Amino acid sequence: MAKNIRFGDYVQAVTVDSDSVSYSKLIPKPKLDKNGKEIPMKPEKLKLAGVDVYNLLQPYLSVRIMEQISAVFPLAAYLILFQIIVLQRSIMGASQITIGLVAVIIGLMIFMEGLKLGLMPFGDIIGNTLPKKLPLVGVLAVAGLLGIGVTYAEPAIGTLKLAGSLVDPEKAPALYYLLMVQTEPTVLLVGIGVGLAAIIGTMRFLYDWSLKPLIYISLIPGTLLTAYCAMDANLSSIVGLAWDCGAVTTGPVTVPLVLALGIGVASSGGKGDSSLSGFGIVTLASIFPIVAVLSLGVFYGLTVSVDEMKAANAVVFQAAQNATGGSVSMWDEILMGPIKDGVQAIVPLVIFLMFILFGVLRSRLPNAFIIIYGLVLSVIGMCVFNIGLKYGLSALGEQAGNVIPGSFANITLPESLRMAGEDGKYGPLYGGFWGVIIACLFAWVLGFGATLAEPALNALGSTVQNMTNGSFKKSMLMYSVAFGVATGILLGVTKLIFNYNLLYILVPGYVIAVLLTLMSSEEFVNIGWDSAGVTTGPVTVPLVLAMGLGFGGAVNAVEGFGVLAAASIAPICAVLALGVYVQYKVKQGLQRADD
């Protein structure tokens, strides 16, 4: 039997069974209008104590924080322990670096969440709506402009600006000129390369083009421009920068956003279920920026004399020195620069996306509050990450690069790395032969560990295992890519130690890659060439790039670029070679089954 009992303005329902009596929670007595009908009550506001808020957010935040900690902490711990135990040097500015690494973890966590909630939905909406309201030419124009915009929003693109400050303008005038004097044109050309990759990648999704011919065609101008620059004494220093730019561009912003647009267009054209969907665009976005930077270098080499470059370099270098030694407030030095860069990276991209959505497509924004919340998170995350990049990752990588050559050679440390009362003279700790072995082993382990820590590699491994019905296992792909990256970083470090030309790595590497491409099926070509892109994340790129530049400065190399370039070609060769082996084993299995 059920009965409602009134207590003043509240009602309690009482249910009486044969064995028990149950009472409901006291609820307010319903109010009636003048016609006697019940007026619906507004739900009570949910009141949460601090403990309740913590319990709700803790599982959500812990997963995302752990994703970034698992990528940052092992690498940082490895560099710190190696420097302390093997190189017998304490970490200079340890507290600053620690705070910087924490900023990297928090900034990446916030940025990646903002990317998922804010920027990615834009790509999906525009990709699915664009082909319905614009002709193909308009679709491709938007894809190209989006490619330029996402380049500026890449977390690792700021590394190029920091890298320029580590280049000696006297030893490499053309390189310093591109990075410090002509910074904006250089980044713009990199963006144009990504934009062109987005256009061709979108057409490839739409028409199911094979990736093989696109690789051959794009490598031809890259090879010719590289040969031209390598033979020019002034331009030879930009070769490493150009090939490293291919790794910098394929980060957590470019790949998802451009892929979302391309696959959306392909789906609208009835091609979204193709096995090619999602592959190839990373490869093109790696190769085209290389051609773009080399082309810009050749242009300046033909139009600006070496003396003019040196004069412009001297002005910029002196201005940087004055800014460093002047009375700059902590706010301007530590915060305003990274915050300004973060806002400039995200806000113009968001304005462009909104213009396309509202102005061109005349569509509305679903879940507007959540998307705007995600965009705000993207800006905040980028700003915090930039602070951590400058004072954490890049500082740690540069310090390690400066100190490691002390294992095999006499070096003079920069003043910022000298202990109190020290003259800066350091090494060799282990003699020439064993010291080089230790430095090379350090580089190999760093590359192997950094690659396995990349979340994108795990996702690629699962995709490949499903695509190949288990014949190409996830673990096989992950370890082959990690082995390739480790070997590539090892080769890049030996290039700095022995000061040989980067072409001795690039030419054999790409010849082997092209030959393996000819021998491989389309699906393995897609997997192999895209595998280089997933290894160059926002943590690995700044760390390895800063380490290479610091290493190059310590051993008096002309420039320290090229390590990322070597780390990009080696996994392509490793995965393609493994793919050829897997194809061979599958054919053998089928032949035995037929017999």
LUMTORTOR-939546 format. One record per residue (C-alpha): x, y, z; residue number from 0. Coordinates in steps of 0.05 Angstrom, whole numbers, plus 5000, padded with zeros to 4 digits. Layout:
N
<<X, Y, Z>, NUM>
...
***
This chain:
595
<<5000, 5000, 5000>, 0>
<<5028, 5069, 4982>, 1>
<<5009, 5134, 5015>, 2>
<<5035, 5206, 5012>, 3>
<<5045, 5240, 5079>, 4>
<<5050, 5316, 5082>, 5>
<<5100, 5352, 5128>, 6>
<<5087, 5426, 5120>, 7>
<<5112, 5444, 5050>, 8>
<<5142, 5375, 5037>, 9>
<<5113, 5307, 5018>, 10>
<<5140, 5238, 5034>, 11>
<<5117, 5175, 5000>, 12>
<<5108, 5115, 5046>, 13>
<<5102, 5045, 5017>, 14>
<<5077, 4990, 5064>, 15>
<<5088, 4917, 5044>, 16>
<<5074, 4855, 5084>, 17>
<<5146, 4850, 5108>, 18>
<<5173, 4921, 5107>, 19>
<<5159, 4996, 5105>, 20>
<<5199, 5041, 5058>, 21>
<<5203, 5117, 5059>, 22>
<<5221, 5162, 5000>, 23>
<<5262, 5225, 5005>, 24>
<<5224, 5287, 5028>, 25>
<<5204, 5327, 4967>, 26>
<<5172, 5396, 4963>, 27>
<<5097, 5396, 4960>, 28>
<<5074, 5410, 4889>, 29>
<<5047, 5480, 4875>, 30>
<<4981, 5489, 4838>, 31>
<<4960, 5544, 4790>, 32>
<<4892, 5580, 4793>, 33>
<<4861, 5523, 4753>, 34>
<<4885, 5471, 4803>, 35>
<<4938, 5442, 4756>, 36>
<<5007, 5425, 4783>, 37>
<<5062, 5474, 4766>, 38>
<<5125, 5437, 4745>, 39>
<<5181, 5450, 4794>, 40>
<<5250, 5471, 4773>, 41>
<<5302, 5419, 4792>, 42>
<<5344, 5436, 4851>, 43>
<<5414, 5459, 4836>, 44>
<<5465, 5405, 4847>, 45>
<<5511, 5423, 4904>, 46>
<<5579, 5390, 4905>, 47>
<<5630, 5393, 4959>, 48>
<<5704, 5399, 4943>, 49>
<<5713, 5324, 4954>, 50>
<<5657, 5309, 4904>, 51>
<<5689, 5353, 4851>, 52>
<<5755, 5318, 4862>, 53>
<<5724, 5249, 4857>, 54>
<<5689, 5268, 4792>, 55>
<<5750, 5299, 4758>, 56>
<<5805, 5254, 4786>, 57>
<<5795, 5194, 4738>, 58>
<<5788, 5242, 4678>, 59>
<<5849, 5284, 4694>, 60>
<<5894, 5227, 4717>, 61>
<<5887, 5190, 4650>, 62>
<<5905, 5252, 4610>, 63>
<<5962, 5273, 4656>, 64>
<<5990, 5203, 4654>, 65>
<<5990, 5204, 4578>, 66>
<<6036, 5264, 4579>, 67>
<<6078, 5241, 4638>, 68>
<<6091, 5175, 4603>, 69>
<<6117, 5213, 4542>, 70>
<<6158, 5266, 4579>, 71>
<<6182, 5236, 4644>, 72>
<<6221, 5175, 4618>, 73>
<<6260, 5218, 4568>, 74>
<<6275, 5272, 4619>, 75>
<<6295, 5221, 4672>, 76>
<<6341, 5186, 4622>, 77>
<<6376, 5251, 4602>, 78>
<<6384, 5273, 4674>, 79>
<<6410, 5206, 4700>, 80>
<<6457, 5197, 4641>, 81>
<<6487, 5266, 4653>, 82>
<<6495, 5256, 4728>, 83>
<<6518, 5183, 4729>, 84>
<<6556, 5174, 4663>, 85>
<<6580, 5244, 4648>, 86>
<<6590, 5263, 4721>, 87>
<<6557, 5332, 4713>, 88>
<<6502, 5360, 4756>, 89>
<<6442, 5391, 4721>, 90>
<<6449, 5467, 4717>, 91>
<<6385, 5505, 4730>, 92>
<<6352, 5441, 4755>, 93>
<<6294, 5478, 4789>, 94>
<<6279, 5519, 4726>, 95>
<<6282, 5456, 4682>, 96>
<<6236, 5419, 4730>, 97>
<<6185, 5474, 4728>, 98>
<<6191, 5476, 4652>, 99>
<<6179, 5401, 4646>, 100>
<<6117, 5407, 4691>, 101>
<<6093, 5463, 4646>, 102>
<<6104, 5419, 4585>, 103>
<<6062, 5363, 4616>, 104>
<<6005, 5409, 4638>, 105>
<<6007, 5450, 4573>, 106>
<<6005, 5388, 4529>, 107>
<<5948, 5358, 4570>, 108>
<<5907, 5422, 4564>, 109>
<<5924, 5432, 4491>, 110>
<<5908, 5360, 4469>, 111>
<<5841, 5365, 4506>, 112>
<<5826, 5431, 4471>, 113>
<<5846, 5400, 4405>, 114>
<<5796, 5344, 4413>, 115>
<<5739, 5388, 4438>, 116>
<<5752, 5451, 4397>, 117>
<<5795, 5446, 4335>, 118>
<<5780, 5374, 4313>, 119>
<<5703, 5385, 4308>, 120>
<<5717, 5443, 4262>, 121>
<<5756, 5398, 4215>, 122>
<<5700, 5345, 4216>, 123>
<<5644, 5396, 4203>, 124>
<<5681, 5433, 4148>, 125>
<<5705, 5369, 4116>, 126>
<<5635, 5340, 4112>, 127>
<<5600, 5405, 4092>, 128>
<<5650, 5436, 4044>, 129>
<<5641, 5390, 3983>, 130>
<<5565, 5401, 3986>, 131>
<<5569, 5476, 3981>, 132>
<<5632, 5491, 3941>, 133>
<<5662, 5465, 3876>, 134>
<<5725, 5424, 3878>, 135>
<<5769, 5485, 3866>, 136>
<<5740, 5519, 3928>, 137>
<<5749, 5456, 3969>, 138>
<<5822, 5450, 3950>, 139>
<<5834, 5525, 3964>, 140>
<<5806, 5516, 4034>, 141>
<<5849, 5453, 4044>, 142>
<<5911, 5492, 4023>, 143>
<<5897, 5551, 4069>, 144>
<<5882, 5503, 4126>, 145>
<<5950, 5470, 4115>, 146>
<<5984, 5537, 4123>, 147>
<<5944, 5554, 4185>, 148>
<<5957, 5489, 4222>, 149>
<<6031, 5497, 4211>, 150>
<<6033, 5559, 4254>, 151>
<<5992, 5522, 4307>, 152>
<<6041, 5464, 4313>, 153>
<<6072, 5462, 4382>, 154>
<<6140, 5442, 4354>, 155>
<<6144, 5498, 4302>, 156>
<<6166, 5545, 4358>, 157>
<<6228, 5501, 4364>, 158>
<<6254, 5528, 4298>, 159>
<<6254, 5598, 4327>, 160>
<<6291, 5575, 4389>, 161>
<<6339, 5535, 4346>, 162>
<<6360, 5597, 4308>, 163>
<<6389, 5628, 4370>, 164>
<<6438, 5569, 4376>, 165>
<<6467, 5579, 4305>, 166>
<<6533, 5615, 4296>, 167>
<<6519, 5671, 4245>, 168>
<<6592, 5672, 4223>, 169>
<<6598, 5597, 4209>, 170>
<<6530, 5589, 4176>, 171>
<<6506, 5657, 4150>, 172>
<<6452, 5629, 4104>, 173>
<<6424, 5584, 4158>, 174>
<<6422, 5641, 4209>, 175>
<<6391, 5687, 4156>, 176>
<<6334, 5638, 4144>, 177>
<<6320, 5624, 4217>, 178>
<<6330, 5692, 4250>, 179>
<<6326, 5746, 4197>, 180>
<<6274, 5714, 4152>, 181>
<<6237, 5674, 4204>, 182>
<<6166, 5690, 4180>, 183>
<<6180, 5675, 4106>, 184>
<<6213, 5609, 4127>, 185>
<<6154, 5587, 4169>, 186>
<<6105, 5611, 4115>, 187>
<<6141, 5569, 4062>, 188>
<<6138, 5509, 4108>, 189>
<<6063, 5522, 4115>, 190>
<<6055, 5528, 4040>, 191>
<<6088, 5460, 4034>, 192>
<<6039, 5431, 4083>, 193>
<<5982, 5466, 4046>, 194>
<<6003, 5436, 3980>, 195>
<<6006, 5368, 4014>, 196>
<<5935, 5378, 4040>, 197>
<<5910, 5395, 3970>, 198>
<<5943, 5334, 3937>, 199>
<<5925, 5289, 3996>, 200>
<<5852, 5310, 3990>, 201>
<<5852, 5295, 3916>, 202>
<<5885, 5228, 3930>, 203>
<<5829, 5211, 3979>, 204>
<<5777, 5232, 3929>, 205>
<<5805, 5195, 3869>, 206>
<<5841, 5136, 3904>, 207>
<<5909, 5154, 3875>, 208>
<<5967, 5109, 3890>, 209>
<<6019, 5137, 3938>, 210>
<<6079, 5108, 3900>, 211>
<<6080, 5157, 3841>, 212>
<<6069, 5216, 3887>, 213>
<<6130, 5196, 3928>, 214>
<<6173, 5190, 3866>, 215>
<<6149, 5256, 3836>, 216>
<<6159, 5295, 3901>, 217>
<<6228, 5267, 3915>, 218>
<<6255, 5289, 3847>, 219>
<<6255, 5365, 3861>, 220>
<<6276, 5352, 3933>, 221>
<<6336, 5312, 3909>, 222>
<<6356, 5363, 3856>, 223>
<<6351, 5422, 3903>, 224>
<<6389, 5385, 3957>, 225>
<<6446, 5370, 3908>, 226>
<<6448, 5443, 3886>, 227>
<<6451, 5469, 3957>, 228>
<<6502, 5417, 3978>, 229>
<<6549, 5441, 3923>, 230>
<<6543, 5514, 3944>, 231>
<<6589, 5531, 4002>, 232>
<<6541, 5582, 4030>, 233>
<<6476, 5542, 4022>, 234>
<<6503, 5475, 4045>, 235>
<<6486, 5492, 4117>, 236>
<<6411, 5496, 4103>, 237>
<<6405, 5424, 4078>, 238>
<<6399, 5396, 4148>, 239>
<<6347, 5449, 4167>, 240>
<<6305, 5435, 4106>, 241>
<<6303, 5360, 4117>, 242>
<<6289, 5370, 4192>, 243>
<<6229, 5414, 4175>, 244>
<<6195, 5352, 4146>, 245>
<<6194, 5323, 4216>, 246>
<<6172, 5387, 4251>, 247>
<<6108, 5395, 4209>, 248>
<<6075, 5327, 4223>, 249>
<<6052, 5339, 4294>, 250>
<<5988, 5333, 4335>, 251>
<<5953, 5392, 4300>, 252>
<<5970, 5384, 4227>, 253>
<<5957, 5310, 4219>, 254>
<<5888, 5304, 4254>, 255>
<<5859, 5369, 4225>, 256>
<<5882, 5359, 4153>, 257>
<<5863, 5285, 4156>, 258>
<<5794, 5303, 4183>, 259>
<<5784, 5351, 4124>, 260>
<<5811, 5303, 4072>, 261>
<<5772, 5242, 4096>, 262>
<<5708, 5285, 4103>, 263>
<<5715, 5306, 4031>, 264>
<<5728, 5234, 4010>, 265>
<<5667, 5209, 4049>, 266>
<<5623, 5261, 4015>, 267>
<<5648, 5236, 3949>, 268>
<<5633, 5164, 3967>, 269>
<<5707, 5145, 3977>, 270>
<<5710, 5147, 4053>, 271>
<<5712, 5071, 4062>, 272>
<<5775, 5063, 4019>, 273>
<<5834, 5028, 4052>, 274>
<<5875, 5088, 4031>, 275>
<<5835, 5135, 4075>, 276>
<<5879, 5166, 4128>, 277>
<<5945, 5146, 4096>, 278>
<<5994, 5184, 4052>, 279>
<<5979, 5255, 4074>, 280>
<<6031, 5251, 4130>, 281>
<<6084, 5230, 4079>, 282>
<<6067, 5288, 4033>, 283>
<<6065, 5337, 4091>, 284>
<<6136, 5315, 4108>, 285>
<<6166, 5319, 4037>, 286>
<<6136, 5383, 4010>, 287>
<<6162, 5429, 4066>, 288>
<<6232, 5403, 4051>, 289>
<<6225, 5425, 3978>, 290>
<<6195, 5492, 4001>, 291>
<<6252, 5509, 4049>, 292>
<<6306, 5488, 3998>, 293>
<<6271, 5531, 3946>, 294>
<<6271, 5591, 3993>, 295>
<<6344, 5581, 4008>, 296>
<<6362, 5578, 3934>, 297>
<<6321, 5642, 3922>, 298>
<<6358, 5680, 3977>, 299>
<<6424, 5651, 3953>, 300>
<<6412, 5679, 3884>, 301>
<<6385, 5747, 3906>, 302>
<<6423, 5764, 3970>, 303>
<<6499, 5764, 3973>, 304>
<<6537, 5732, 4030>, 305>
<<6561, 5800, 4054>, 306>
<<6489, 5826, 4055>, 307>
<<6468, 5764, 4095>, 308>
<<6524, 5775, 4145>, 309>
<<6506, 5848, 4153>, 310>
<<6432, 5832, 4166>, 311>
<<6453, 5775, 4213>, 312>
<<6497, 5822, 4253>, 313>
<<6440, 5870, 4265>, 314>
<<6393, 5815, 4289>, 315>
<<6447, 5781, 4330>, 316>
<<6465, 5846, 4365>, 317>
<<6392, 5861, 4380>, 318>
<<6385, 5792, 4411>, 319>
<<6447, 5803, 4453>, 320>
<<6421, 5870, 4477>, 321>
<<6354, 5840, 4495>, 322>
<<6389, 5784, 4533>, 323>
<<6434, 5831, 4571>, 324>
<<6386, 5888, 4580>, 325>
<<6338, 5903, 4636>, 326>
<<6280, 5859, 4612>, 327>
<<6227, 5845, 4665>, 328>
<<6212, 5774, 4685>, 329>
<<6141, 5782, 4658>, 330>
<<6167, 5801, 4589>, 331>
<<6223, 5750, 4588>, 332>
<<6187, 5689, 4616>, 333>
<<6114, 5699, 4602>, 334>
<<6098, 5751, 4549>, 335>
<<6140, 5719, 4494>, 336>
<<6111, 5648, 4500>, 337>
<<6041, 5674, 4512>, 338>
<<6044, 5719, 4451>, 339>
<<6070, 5661, 4408>, 340>
<<6014, 5616, 4435>, 341>
<<5959, 5666, 4419>, 342>
<<5988, 5681, 4350>, 343>
<<5991, 5607, 4335>, 344>
<<5919, 5589, 4352>, 345>
<<5875, 5651, 4345>, 346>
<<5887, 5664, 4270>, 347>
<<5873, 5591, 4255>, 348>
<<5808, 5594, 4294>, 349>
<<5787, 5659, 4259>, 350>
<<5800, 5626, 4191>, 351>
<<5759, 5564, 4210>, 352>
<<5702, 5608, 4235>, 353>
<<5704, 5649, 4170>, 354>
<<5699, 5585, 4129>, 355>
<<5643, 5556, 4172>, 356>
<<5600, 5619, 4181>, 357>
<<5619, 5662, 4121>, 358>
<<5631, 5612, 4065>, 359>
<<5589, 5551, 4085>, 360>
<<5537, 5592, 4124>, 361>
<<5531, 5535, 4174>, 362>
<<5519, 5537, 4248>, 363>
<<5565, 5510, 4301>, 364>
<<5536, 5450, 4338>, 365>
<<5553, 5444, 4412>, 366>
<<5579, 5515, 4408>, 367>
<<5593, 5521, 4483>, 368>
<<5636, 5458, 4484>, 369>
<<5674, 5477, 4421>, 370>
<<5688, 5547, 4446>, 371>
<<5711, 5517, 4512>, 372>
<<5758, 5472, 4472>, 373>
<<5786, 5531, 4433>, 374>
<<5800, 5568, 4498>, 375>
<<5836, 5506, 4524>, 376>
<<5877, 5503, 4460>, 377>
<<5902, 5574, 4469>, 378>
<<5917, 5565, 4543>, 379>
<<5951, 5498, 4531>, 380>
<<5995, 5526, 4475>, 381>
<<6017, 5584, 4519>, 382>
<<6035, 5539, 4578>, 383>
<<6070, 5490, 4531>, 384>
<<6112, 5546, 4500>, 385>
<<6136, 5566, 4569>, 386>
<<6155, 5494, 4584>, 387>
<<6187, 5485, 4516>, 388>
<<6234, 5545, 4527>, 389>
<<6253, 5531, 4599>, 390>
<<6245, 5456, 4603>, 391>
<<6251, 5412, 4541>, 392>
<<6297, 5456, 4499>, 393>
<<6340, 5476, 4558>, 394>
<<6349, 5403, 4579>, 395>
<<6363, 5379, 4508>, 396>
<<6413, 5435, 4495>, 397>
<<6449, 5422, 4561>, 398>
<<6454, 5347, 4546>, 399>
<<6480, 5362, 4476>, 400>
<<6534, 5409, 4503>, 401>
<<6558, 5360, 4556>, 402>
<<6557, 5292, 4519>, 403>
<<6617, 5308, 4473>, 404>
<<6658, 5312, 4537>, 405>
<<6657, 5236, 4539>, 406>
<<6706, 5233, 4481>, 407>
<<6736, 5303, 4470>, 408>
<<6760, 5365, 4505>, 409>
<<6705, 5417, 4503>, 410>
<<6693, 5486, 4532>, 411>
<<6625, 5493, 4564>, 412>
<<6583, 5556, 4555>, 413>
<<6583, 5602, 4615>, 414>
<<6511, 5583, 4632>, 415>
<<6533, 5511, 4644>, 416>
<<6595, 5525, 4685>, 417>
<<6596, 5513, 4760>, 418>
<<6621, 5567, 4807>, 419>
<<6695, 5579, 4798>, 420>
<<6700, 5532, 4739>, 421>
<<6738, 5552, 4675>, 422>
<<6691, 5511, 4631>, 423>
<<6744, 5460, 4609>, 424>
<<6714, 5390, 4609>, 425>
<<6732, 5319, 4584>, 426>
<<6750, 5273, 4554>, 427>
<<6723, 5226, 4607>, 428>
<<6730, 5159, 4572>, 429>
<<6781, 5170, 4516>, 430>
<<6767, 5177, 4442>, 431>
<<6743, 5107, 4423>, 432>
<<6701, 5088, 4484>, 433>
<<6676, 5159, 4492>, 434>
<<6648, 5158, 4421>, 435>
<<6616, 5089, 4434>, 436>
<<6583, 5117, 4497>, 437>
<<6557, 5179, 4460>, 438>
<<6529, 5135, 4403>, 439>
<<6497, 5086, 4452>, 440>
<<6465, 5144, 4488>, 441>
<<6435, 5170, 4423>, 442>
<<6409, 5101, 4403>, 443>
<<6375, 5088, 4470>, 444>
<<6345, 5158, 4469>, 445>
<<6314, 5147, 4400>, 446>
<<6288, 5078, 4418>, 447>
<<6256, 5099, 4483>, 448>
<<6228, 5164, 4455>, 449>
<<6194, 5128, 4398>, 450>
<<6160, 5075, 4440>, 451>
<<6133, 5131, 4485>, 452>
<<6097, 5164, 4427>, 453>
<<6021, 5152, 4434>, 454>
<<6011, 5160, 4359>, 455>
<<6055, 5100, 4345>, 456>
<<6011, 5056, 4389>, 457>
<<5950, 5078, 4351>, 458>
<<5984, 5066, 4283>, 459>
<<6004, 4996, 4306>, 460>
<<5932, 4977, 4322>, 461>
<<5908, 5005, 4256>, 462>
<<5960, 4967, 4217>, 463>
<<5946, 4901, 4253>, 464>
<<5872, 4907, 4236>, 465>
<<5886, 4928, 4163>, 466>
<<5931, 4868, 4151>, 467>
<<5887, 4818, 4188>, 468>
<<5942, 4805, 4239>, 469>
<<5997, 4788, 4189>, 470>
<<6034, 4852, 4208>, 471>
<<6030, 4852, 4283>, 472>
<<6026, 4915, 4324>, 473>
<<6089, 4897, 4364>, 474>
<<6128, 4884, 4299>, 475>
<<6111, 4953, 4273>, 476>
<<6126, 4989, 4339>, 477>
<<6194, 4956, 4348>, 478>
<<6214, 4964, 4275>, 479>
<<6197, 5038, 4277>, 480>
<<6233, 5047, 4344>, 481>
<<6294, 5011, 4317>, 482>
<<6294, 5054, 4255>, 483>
<<6288, 5120, 4294>, 484>
<<6342, 5098, 4342>, 485>
<<6389, 5080, 4285>, 486>
<<6373, 5146, 4250>, 487>
<<6389, 5188, 4312>, 488>
<<6453, 5148, 4320>, 489>
<<6473, 5164, 4248>, 490>
<<6456, 5237, 4259>, 491>
<<6501, 5241, 4320>, 492>
<<6559, 5207, 4283>, 493>
<<6549, 5260, 4228>, 494>
<<6561, 5313, 4281>, 495>
<<6620, 5277, 4313>, 496>
<<6658, 5263, 4249>, 497>
<<6631, 5324, 4212>, 498>
<<6614, 5287, 4147>, 499>
<<6561, 5310, 4097>, 500>
<<6488, 5296, 4113>, 501>
<<6480, 5270, 4041>, 502>
<<6519, 5208, 4061>, 503>
<<6458, 5190, 4103>, 504>
<<6402, 5218, 4060>, 505>
<<6424, 5192, 3991>, 506>
<<6433, 5118, 4010>, 507>
<<6373, 5121, 4056>, 508>
<<6325, 5147, 4004>, 509>
<<6353, 5102, 3950>, 510>
<<6340, 5042, 3995>, 511>
<<6270, 5069, 4011>, 512>
<<6252, 5078, 3938>, 513>
<<6277, 5008, 3920>, 514>
<<6236, 4978, 3977>, 515>
<<6176, 5019, 3955>, 516>
<<6181, 4987, 3886>, 517>
<<6181, 4919, 3918>, 518>
<<6124, 4933, 3967>, 519>
<<6049, 4930, 3960>, 520>
<<6008, 4994, 3965>, 521>
<<5985, 4982, 4036>, 522>
<<6056, 4972, 4062>, 523>
<<6080, 5034, 4025>, 524>
<<6026, 5074, 4060>, 525>
<<6046, 5046, 4128>, 526>
<<6121, 5052, 4117>, 527>
<<6124, 5123, 4093>, 528>
<<6073, 5148, 4144>, 529>
<<6110, 5114, 4201>, 530>
<<6163, 5169, 4201>, 531>
<<6110, 5222, 4216>, 532>
<<6082, 5189, 4279>, 533>
<<6151, 5188, 4312>, 534>
<<6160, 5263, 4310>, 535>
<<6115, 5287, 4366>, 536>
<<6115, 5352, 4406>, 537>
<<6162, 5322, 4458>, 538>
<<6212, 5285, 4414>, 539>
<<6223, 5341, 4363>, 540>
<<6244, 5397, 4411>, 541>
<<6286, 5350, 4453>, 542>
<<6324, 5318, 4395>, 543>
<<6331, 5384, 4357>, 544>
<<6359, 5422, 4416>, 545>
<<6405, 5364, 4433>, 546>
<<6432, 5362, 4362>, 547>
<<6445, 5437, 4360>, 548>
<<6479, 5435, 4428>, 549>
<<6520, 5376, 4407>, 550>
<<6540, 5410, 4342>, 551>
<<6562, 5473, 4380>, 552>
<<6604, 5432, 4429>, 553>
<<6642, 5396, 4374>, 554>
<<6648, 5460, 4332>, 555>
<<6605, 5433, 4275>, 556>
<<6581, 5485, 4225>, 557>
<<6508, 5468, 4244>, 558>
<<6473, 5416, 4286>, 559>
<<6413, 5401, 4241>, 560>
<<6403, 5335, 4207>, 561>
<<6390, 5288, 4266>, 562>
<<6314, 5291, 4256>, 563>
<<6324, 5281, 4181>, 564>
<<6363, 5217, 4194>, 565>
<<6311, 5196, 4246>, 566>
<<6257, 5203, 4193>, 567>
<<6286, 5162, 4136>, 568>
<<6312, 5104, 4178>, 569>
<<6243, 5080, 4203>, 570>
<<6215, 5084, 4132>, 571>
<<6269, 5035, 4110>, 572>
<<6259, 4991, 4171>, 573>
<<6184, 4985, 4163>, 574>
<<6187, 4975, 4087>, 575>
<<6239, 4921, 4096>, 576>
<<6197, 4886, 4148>, 577>
<<6136, 4894, 4102>, 578>
<<6173, 4859, 4045>, 579>
<<6191, 4803, 4093>, 580>
<<6119, 4797, 4117>, 581>
<<6095, 4795, 4045>, 582>
<<6145, 4740, 4030>, 583>
<<6123, 4698, 4090>, 584>
<<6049, 4707, 4072>, 585>
<<6062, 4684, 4001>, 586>
<<6101, 4624, 4026>, 587>
<<6043, 4606, 4073>, 588>
<<5993, 4611, 4016>, 589>
<<6037, 4569, 3971>, 590>
<<6044, 4514, 4024>, 591>
<<5968, 4516, 4034>, 592>
<<5958, 4506, 3959>, 593>
<<6008, 4449, 3957>, 594>
***
